[in-house]
Each structure stands twice: as structure tokens, then as C-alpha cells.
């Protein structure tokens, strides 16, 4: 368990990949923590992880790994990617790395706020067409990420999701959305390889089913 911590990588945006926090342990329960970085802020590497009411800041693939992880009621904020970012940039929040369809891994963002830091939003509003932000891109072939009942502000690109390279993994990934709100949640121009999750499948990504959380979170806390 972790609670009430700030974990930060201070290498700066020009350092590119610079992990602030890596977790490999099963039954990880993390609440009211903040994780600050740029590219690759948190590496949720493996097994089962539960993040509740956390603040996560970054820009490129800043939530990545191949864990089964739920981010519940978290604040996910994009920050400037470069020291001088006025020319624009392209960011992806998540890069999930499921390598086999039999793996029970994936990222589920439940009831989160998706926005930018105050500094980033000044840049975005100055040149919105130059600052492009996406919900995720497929790091590995069977990448799986869903956003459910989240608030997605205007900085999210209308297409929603970003390819990794050409058509890599586009036929094998699972990217879904359900019940999201605000300007960035409009589904009318989403990429064709994402989907709206059927209502009857939403519970698949809840704590009890996705992480078997009812079996271990009470014990852990």
C-alpha cells in the first residue's frame, strides 16, 4: 500500500523516457498519491494494481506497462512535452503492453478527470491544432485500455486514439469507451478500431471482476 506520497522524476522533458514509479507487485493498493514526470511517468509493469484518487502527470505514454490496473477517481493531466513546446506536440496518455490475448491484463480508467496542467492548457488554447493528445496507443499487439464514466476535456483529439506505427496491432487491440462526458468524449469521429463498450460488458472492468479486488483490498487495508 501507498498513501499520501508524491513521487517525481525531475529529469525534465528533454530527457525523454524517465520513469518516476515502477510497480511489479501483485495486490498493489495506491491511494491519494501523485506521480509527476514527463515521458513514461509510471510503469505499471505486471500483476494487479489499484490506483484510487491519485494525480498522474506526464506527456508521452505516461501510463504504461502490462499490468491489470484500475485507475479510479484519478486526475490524469498532460504537461508540456518540451522545454520550448510552442511549435506543438503529440501525446498519448497510455501505452498498454499486453502481448497475448490470453493475458487478463489491461488499463481501466474509471471516473477519472482527463485534462492538462494549467501550464499546458495555456499552450493548448494558444494553438489547439498544434497540440494533439490521445487516450492511448498500442505498445504491444494486444493492448487493452478502456475509459468508463470519465470527464474528458477538450484537449483530447476527436479521433481519440493514436496508432503506434502504421497498422500495427490495430486488428488485435481492444480500446473502449463508455459513459464519458465533456468535449473530449464525443465519439462521432473516433478511429474505427476503437469501440463503444456495450453496457452489459462494463462490469468486466470493475474492481471485483477485473482485479478480484473484493478478495484482497479489504485484507490489505
C-alpha positions as CSV (number, residue, x, y, z in Angstrom):
1,X,0.0,0.0,0.0
2,X,1.0,3.6,-0.5
3,X,-0.9,6.7,0.6
4,X,-0.2,10.4,0.7
5,X,3.1,10.3,-1.3
6,X,4.5,12.5,-4.1
7,X,6.8,10.5,-6.4
8,X,8.5,12.6,-9.0
9,X,11.2,12.3,-11.7
10,X,12.9,15.6,-12.1
11,X,14.9,14.8,-15.3
12,X,12.8,17.2,-17.3
13,X,11.0,16.8,-20.6
14,X,14.2,16.7,-22.7
15,X,15.3,13.5,-21.0
16,X,12.6,11.6,-22.9
17,X,12.0,8.2,-21.1
18,X,12.3,8.8,-17.4
19,X,10.2,6.6,-15.1
20,X,9.1,8.1,-11.8
21,X,7.5,5.0,-10.4
22,X,7.6,1.3,-11.3
23,X,5.4,-1.4,-9.7
24,X,5.7,-5.1,-10.3
25,X,4.0,-6.4,-7.2
26,X,0.6,-8.1,-7.0
27,X,-2.1,-6.7,-4.9
28,X,-0.8,-3.1,-5.1
29,X,-3.2,-0.6,-3.5
30,X,-2.2,3.1,-4.0
31,X,-4.4,6.0,-2.9
32,X,-4.1,9.8,-2.7
33,X,-0.6,9.8,-4.2
34,X,0.7,12.0,-7.0
35,X,3.1,10.9,-9.7
36,X,4.9,13.6,-11.6
37,X,7.0,13.2,-14.7
38,X,7.0,13.5,-18.5
39,X,7.5,10.6,-20.8
40,X,6.8,7.2,-19.1
41,X,5.9,8.6,-15.7
42,X,4.5,5.4,-14.2
43,X,5.5,1.9,-15.4
44,X,2.7,-0.4,-14.2
45,X,4.7,-3.4,-15.2
46,X,2.8,-6.5,-14.1
47,X,0.1,-8.2,-12.0
48,X,-2.8,-6.4,-10.3
49,X,-2.7,-2.7,-9.4
50,X,-5.3,-0.4,-8.0
51,X,-4.9,3.4,-8.0
52,X,-7.5,5.4,-6.2
53,X,-7.8,9.2,-6.1
54,X,-4.3,9.7,-7.5
55,X,-2.9,12.5,-9.6
56,X,-0.7,11.5,-12.5
57,X,1.1,14.0,-14.7
58,X,3.1,13.4,-17.9
59,X,3.0,13.5,-21.7
60,X,4.2,10.6,-23.8
61,X,2.9,7.1,-22.9
62,X,3.0,8.3,-19.3
63,X,0.9,5.4,-18.0
64,X,2.4,2.2,-19.5
65,X,3.1,-1.5,-18.8
66,X,1.3,-4.8,-18.9
67,X,-0.4,-4.9,-15.6
68,X,-4.1,-5.4,-14.9
69,X,-4.7,-1.9,-13.4
70,X,-7.7,0.2,-12.4
71,X,-7.4,4.0,-12.0
72,X,-10.4,5.1,-10.1
73,X,-11.3,8.7,-9.5
74,X,-7.9,9.8,-10.6
75,X,-6.8,13.1,-12.1
76,X,-4.8,12.5,-15.3
77,X,-3.0,15.6,-16.5
78,X,-0.9,16.2,-19.6
79,X,2.0,18.6,-19.1
80,X,4.3,20.3,-21.7
81,X,6.4,17.8,-23.5
82,X,9.4,20.0,-24.4
83,X,11.3,22.8,-22.8
84,X,10.1,25.1,-25.7
85,X,6.8,23.4,-26.8
86,X,5.3,26.3,-28.7
87,X,5.7,24.5,-32.0
88,X,3.3,21.8,-30.9
89,X,3.4,18.2,-29.9
90,X,1.6,14.8,-29.9
91,X,1.0,13.0,-26.7
92,X,-0.6,9.7,-25.7
93,X,-1.8,9.1,-22.1
94,X,-1.5,5.3,-22.1
95,X,0.6,2.6,-23.8
96,X,-0.6,-0.8,-22.6
97,X,1.6,-3.8,-23.4
98,X,-0.5,-6.9,-23.5
99,X,1.4,-9.5,-25.6
100,X,-1.0,-12.4,-25.7
101,X,-4.8,-12.4,-25.9
102,X,-5.0,-14.9,-23.0
103,X,-3.5,-12.4,-20.6
104,X,-6.0,-10.9,-18.2
105,X,-4.2,-7.5,-18.3
106,X,-5.4,-4.1,-19.3
107,X,-5.8,-0.5,-18.1
108,X,-9.3,0.7,-16.9
109,X,-9.8,4.3,-16.1
110,X,-13.0,4.7,-14.1
111,X,-14.5,8.1,-13.2
112,X,-11.2,9.9,-13.9
113,X,-10.7,13.5,-15.0
114,X,-8.6,13.8,-18.2
115,X,-7.2,17.3,-18.7
116,X,-3.9,19.3,-18.8
117,X,-1.9,21.2,-16.3
118,X,-2.5,24.9,-16.2
119,X,0.8,25.5,-18.0
120,X,-0.1,23.0,-20.7
121,X,-3.6,24.4,-21.2
122,X,-2.2,27.9,-21.9
123,X,-0.2,26.3,-24.7
124,X,-3.1,24.3,-26.0
125,X,-5.6,27.2,-26.1
126,X,-3.0,29.3,-27.9
127,X,-2.6,26.7,-30.7
128,X,-5.1,23.9,-30.3
129,X,-4.4,22.5,-33.8
130,X,-0.7,22.1,-32.9
131,X,-1.2,20.3,-29.6
132,X,-2.7,16.8,-30.1
133,X,-3.5,14.5,-27.3
134,X,-4.8,10.9,-27.4
135,X,-6.2,8.4,-24.9
136,X,-3.7,5.7,-25.8
137,X,-1.7,3.9,-28.4
138,X,-0.7,0.2,-28.7
139,X,2.7,-0.6,-27.3
140,X,2.2,-4.3,-27.8
141,X,0.0,-6.4,-30.1
142,X,-3.0,-7.0,-27.7
143,X,-3.0,-3.7,-26.0
144,X,-6.2,-3.2,-23.9
145,X,-7.4,0.1,-22.4
146,X,-10.9,1.4,-21.5
147,X,-12.2,4.7,-20.2
148,X,-15.5,4.5,-18.3
149,X,-17.5,7.4,-16.9
150,X,-14.6,9.8,-17.2
151,X,-14.6,13.5,-17.8
152,X,-12.5,14.2,-20.9
153,X,-11.8,17.8,-21.6
154,X,-11.3,19.5,-25.0
155,X,-7.6,18.7,-25.4
156,X,-8.4,15.1,-26.3
157,X,-8.2,14.8,-30.1
158,X,-11.6,13.9,-31.8
159,X,-10.1,10.6,-33.1
160,X,-9.4,9.5,-29.6
161,X,-6.7,7.0,-30.1
162,X,-3.2,7.1,-31.8
163,X,-1.6,4.3,-33.9
164,X,1.8,3.2,-32.8
165,X,3.3,2.6,-36.3
166,X,1.2,2.1,-39.4
167,X,-1.5,-0.6,-38.8
168,X,0.5,-2.4,-36.1
169,X,-1.9,-4.0,-33.6
170,X,-4.9,-2.2,-34.9
171,X,-6.8,-5.5,-35.6
172,X,-5.8,-7.1,-32.3
173,X,-6.1,-4.4,-29.6
174,X,-9.1,-3.6,-27.5
175,X,-9.8,0.1,-26.9
176,X,-13.2,1.0,-25.5
177,X,-15.2,3.9,-24.1
178,X,-18.5,4.1,-22.2
179,X,-20.4,6.9,-20.4
180,X,-17.7,9.6,-20.7
181,X,-18.5,13.3,-20.7
182,X,-17.3,16.8,-21.8
183,X,-15.9,17.9,-25.1
184,X,-13.2,15.3,-25.5
185,X,-15.7,12.4,-25.1
186,X,-17.5,12.9,-28.4
187,X,-17.5,9.5,-30.2
188,X,-18.6,10.7,-33.6
189,X,-15.0,11.0,-35.0
190,X,-13.3,8.2,-33.2
191,X,-10.9,5.9,-35.1
192,X,-12.7,2.8,-36.5
193,X,-10.6,0.4,-34.5
194,X,-11.9,1.7,-31.1
195,X,-15.3,0.8,-29.8
196,X,-18.1,1.8,-27.5
197,X,-18.3,-0.8,-24.8
198,X,-21.7,-2.5,-24.6
199,X,-23.4,-1.6,-21.3
200,X,-23.7,-5.3,-20.3
201,X,-19.9,-5.6,-20.5
202,X,-19.0,-2.7,-18.3
203,X,-18.8,-4.7,-15.1
204,X,-15.9,-6.7,-16.6
205,X,-13.7,-3.8,-15.8
206,X,-14.9,-3.1,-12.3
207,X,-12.8,-3.8,-9.3
208,X,-14.4,-7.1,-8.3
209,X,-14.2,-8.7,-11.7
210,X,-11.1,-7.2,-13.3
211,X,-8.8,-7.3,-10.2
212,X,-10.7,-9.7,-7.9
213,X,-10.4,-6.7,-5.6
214,X,-13.1,-7.9,-3.1
215,X,-10.7,-10.8,-2.2
216,X,-7.7,-8.7,-1.2
217,X,-8.2,-5.0,-0.9
218,X,-10.1,-5.3,2.4
219,X,-7.3,-7.5,3.8
220,X,-4.6,-5.2,2.5
221,X,-6.2,-2.1,4.1
